[in-house]
């Protein structure tokens, strides 16, 4: 690792004004740190002002934030996010997911403020935030008892039919004391002549427990809730996953590596068409 550090410093000192096509060396080093569990070394170099410009891409910062997030080092991950912003590195969709996830995990008024600011800036720039990023923002707002803010963000989520969105919708109704509407949503989820190929909404056992706690003092609503709960259970619409697990679940890559390989026609190393590059080698 020390050898790699020396190579990076020397390379950057000699080539800071030289570009190699679209190739970036920052992500290569970050992936090395990721594989070797060397987040401290990565964190040190990202914040080193002498290397400013070496990690000029969002991928490098995203890898480091992901590494710190997985290890539960949310404050350190926030430092990386702030450093990324200070270095004017452009955020991509994954950056916003990580940023909002970090703020959600920190779960403080300050992290909500950061999340809100980043979201507003993104929307002003015309960025399209992913549903997952928005779900983290909604969950954070709910945890901070900012129901109006959570409702506003949720209303802007495109295609809110996912398991995660369905559970957040229930939590919003719980927090807003919209109990009759809450019961109706659950009732609607058990009804309808859906095709066997259409997946019915699923609800977290944890979220449903909160719903039951909310309606327990209203006998009529409690009776209806228990009846609906039984139907949900019979139809397999209750999951043991917590909301936090649903939020932090990493979706599988839908694209095969072979398809991606076939699409690549230019060599990263020589910036020439791959067939020419292979002949040259």
Secondary structure by P-SEA (a helix, b strand, c coil): caaaaaaaaaaaaaccccccccccaaaaaaaaaaaacaaaaaaaaaaccccccccccaaaaaaaaaaaaaacaaaaaaaaaaaaaaacccccaaaaaaaaaaaaaaccaaaaaaaaaaaaaaaaacccccaaaaaaaaaaaaaacaaaaaaaaaaaccccccaaaaaaaaaaaaaacaaaaaaaaaaaaaccccccccccbbbbaaaaaaaaaaacccaaaaaaaaaaaaaaaaacccccccaaaaaaccccccccaaaaaaaccccccccccaaaaaaac
